[in-house]
Amino acid sequence: MACFDEKGFDETTTAEIAKRAGIAVGSVYDYFHDKRAILLEILRGTVEVVADTVVAGLDLSRWEDDDPRPAVRNLVHLVFHSRDVNPGIQRILWERFFKDPEFRAATEAIEHRVMGAIVATLDELKARGRLRIDDVETAAYVIHLSIEWVSSRLVLGDDPVSLDAAVDTASDMIERFLFPEPDSGERR
């Protein structure tokens, strides 16, 4: 990870990875076909950590209070700050996502897990009469991609917006979209 983080994917060689690990290059090839295979393994681990964070934040026990807004803010905070997990690797993974179908497939498999958890949570909240929206699947899709894109841009790019201000704004946007005003039974 350190080699990729410091030099990027294209500039890192398998020989540098072996040297950094303190093993022979041949030993690397005993386990990985090439540096791309190493990066795919890192992808699975890194993105799985991010997905685990989101899925844990969607656990319904966190949504038991009468006011779901704190749970939304906590979840958005977790997603935004999960970008701090190996940010250099996450930059490379986003780059590879657009260039390599296998990276895209691995990332999308984990996204499906996250989307499933979002839909399950929203379905339960809808069944409890706590949502103002009817189309849970579309809402989950829009929320997931909005938060994914904004959090990635903020942490992985050089955007001048404060991370905490973005958490507050994104949370407010989701809250207003999903939940009726406190004394309103409004549905969309």
SEDO-234128 format. One record per residue (C-alpha): z, x, y; residue in three letters. Coordinates in steps of 0.001 Angstrom, whole numbers, plus 524288, in hexadecimal, padded with zeros to 5 digits. Layout:
ZXYala...
This chain:
800008000080000met8034D80AF780953ala7F5E481131807C0cys7EECD8046980A2Ephe7F7EB801168156Basp7F5DE80E3981C16glu7E7528102F819FDlys7E1C1802EF8167Bgly7DAAC7FF5280A13phe7CDBA8061080C76asp7D3948131D81085glu7DDB1813EC8059Ethr7D9B881B317F94Bthr7DF16819FE7EB9Fthr7E272828807EC31ala7EB11825FE7F831glu7F1DB81AD67F143ile7F4878236D7E560ala7F98282E8C7EDCClys8028D8256D7F553arg807A281FDB7E876ala809AA82D887E302gly800C682B647D755ile7F3A6830547D2BCala7E76D828D67D6ACval7E48D826917C84Egly7F18C81F9C7C6F0ser7ED94816107D19Cval7E13D812FB7C9EEtyr7E976810457BDD3asp7EE9C804467C4E6tyr7E459800C97CF0Dphe7D58E801277CE90his7D4A5804F27DCE8asp7DB958039E7E9FElys7D68C7F5B87EB36arg7DE437F2137DEF4ala7EA587F84C7E500ile7E87C7F0547F151leu7E6A07E3D67E961leu7F3A37E6707E2B6glu7FA1A7E88E7EFE4ile7F3B67DBEE7F4ABleu7F9C87D42D7E9BCarg807467D9897ECA2gly8069D7D8737FB61thr800B47CAE57FC06val809CD7C61E7F14Dglu815967CA2C7F9A0val810077C29D80526val80D2C7B6C47FC80ala81AD27B72C7F68Aasp820947B6E880449thr818AC7AAE580808val81B0E7A3977FB57val829BB7A6237FC79ala8295F7A0C880A5Bgly823187945880547leu82E0A791AF7FB8Fasp831FF7839B7FE09leu84069787077FEA9ser83D4C78D6480BCCarg837B07807D810C6trp8435A7779580DE3glu8486C7767481BD5asp8450476A76823D1asp83D907733D82D2Fasp832F677B2682624pro82FB67831183251arg838F378E5882F34pro832A078F9D821C3ala8252D7904982823val829A079ABE831ACarg82FF67A286826C2asn823B27A1CF81E78leu81A9B7A5C682992val823EA7B0E382CD9his823A97B55B81E9Aleu814CB7B50481E0Fval813037BC5182ACCphe81D087C69B82751his817D97C80D81960ser80C697CF0A81FB8arg815BF7DA6882187asp814DA7DCC8812BDval80BA97E867811E1asn8040C7E4F881E45pro7FA717F04181C98gly7F7467EB9780EEEile7F5FE7DD9D813C1gln7EBEF7E23781DD5arg7E40C7E8C58131Aile7E53B7DCE480A5Aleu7DFFD7D3F681501trp7D4A47DD468170Aglu7D1C27DD8A8086Carg7D30E7CEAC807B8phe7C6617CD6F80F4Ephe7BF5F7D8558080Clys7C3647D7397F9D6asp7C2DD7CABA7F1AApro7CD9C7CF707E88Bglu7D6F67D1637F3E9phe7D3467C40F7F915arg7D5A87BDBF7EBD3ala7E2FD7C4457EA52ala7E7107C01B7F7F6thr7E2157B23E7F610glu7E9797B0E37E932ala7F6277B38F7F049ile7F2237AAB37FB8Cglu7F04479FA97F1B9his7FE457A1BB7ED43arg8031E7A0F37FB4Bval7FAA37950F7FE34met7FFEF78E5B7F216gly80DCE790A27F6D4ala80A7578B7B8046Eile8042677F447FEC3val80FB977CE07F5A7ala8195D77DED800E8thr8115277531809C8leu80F5776B497FED0asp81DFB76A6E7FCDEglu820957694680B72leu8162D75EAA80C40lys81C4F75760800C8ala82931757C480830arg82261751DE81414gly8248375DF881C55arg816667612D81FF8leu80D9875AD682A01arg8013275F5582316ile7FAA37590F8175Casp7F113763A3812EAasp7FA3976DC680D23val7EF8D7764380727glu7E8497780E813FCthr7F4DE77A0581B85ala7F91C784A9811F3ala7EBEB78B4F81313tyr7EBE578B4A821EEval7FA0D78F9F822FBile7F85979A868190Chis7EC0E7A03081F0Cleu7F11E79EE782CECser7FDB57A605829FFile7F7037AFF282140glu7ED157B37882B9Etrp7F6777B3E38371Eval800B27BBCF82FC4ser7F6887C56482AD4ser7F0AD7C73F83846arg7FDE07C93D83E9Aleu8036B7D2E883501val7F7217D9AC83076leu7EFAD7D9D583D3Bgly7F28B7DDE084B11asp7F40F7D07185125asp7FD097D08685D16pro804C67C45485949val8132C7C573855C5ser815BB7C3028475Fleu821C57BAC784A2Easp81AA47B2B985474ala80FAD7B05A84AB9ala819917AC1284062val81F5C7A24D84A0Dasp8120E79D2984E48thr80C7D79C0C84082ala818E87956583BC7ser8183E78B9B846F1asp809EE788D1843EEmet80CB97864083582ile818C577E1A8386Aglu8115677555841DEarg8062B773FD8382Aphe80E76770AF82C43leu81A5F7694E830CFphe81C3B75CF6838B6pro8240175DB58452Aglu8326375B3A84212pro8324F74C84844D1asp8242B749D984123ser81E36744F883478gly810B37497C838A2glu806F474D2882DEBarg7F98A7532282EBAarg
